[in-house]
């Protein structure tokens, strides 16, 4: 079971995505979402749009 709980900001300005995975709370960085199957799919559309915008910005630099 994977449930999206929200986001949390880090001290350096990064974003952690907070999930409840099999009853345990996990904070996952954006670049680590691929290591947790099903987490990206559990994100709401607004979070997916933010990740897509970040990736587009990174590809331009």
C-alpha positions in Angstrom: 0.0 0.0 0.0 1.4 3.4 -1.0 -0.3 6.6 0.1 1.0 10.1 -0.7 1.0 12.3 2.5 2.5 15.6 1.2 5.8 17.4 0.8 8.4 18.7 3.2 11.1 21.3 2.5 14.7 20.7 3.5 17.1 23.3 4.9 18.9 23.7 1.6 15.6 24.4 -0.3 15.0 20.9 -1.7 11.7 19.0 -1.6 11.0 15.7 0.0 7.9 13.7 -0.9 6.4 12.0 2.1 4.7 8.6 1.6 3.1 6.0 3.7 4.5 2.7 2.3 3.3 -0.5 3.9 2.6 1.4 7.2 6.0 3.1 7.3 6.5 6.8 6.6 9.2 7.4 4.0 10.6 10.8 2.8 11.9 10.4 -0.7 13.9 12.9 -2.8 12.7 13.7 -6.3 15.6 11.9 -8.0 15.0 8.8 -5.9 11.3 8.3 -6.8 12.3 5.6 -9.4 13.8 3.4 -6.7 10.3 3.1 -5.1 7.9 1.4 -7.5 4.4 3.0 -7.4 5.4 6.2 -5.6 5.5 8.4 -8.7 2.1 7.0 -9.7 0.7 7.9 -6.3 1.6 11.6 -6.6 -1.1 14.1 -7.3 -1.2 15.9 -10.7 0.3 19.1 -9.2 3.3 17.3 -7.9 3.9 15.5 -11.2 3.6 18.8 -13.0 6.3 20.3 -10.6 8.6 17.4 -11.3 8.0 17.7 -15.0 8.8 21.4 -14.9 12.0 20.7 -12.9 13.1 18.1 -15.5 12.4 20.5 -18.4 14.4 23.2 -16.7 17.3 20.9 -16.1 17.4 19.7 -19.7 17.7 23.3 -20.9 20.9 24.0 -18.9 
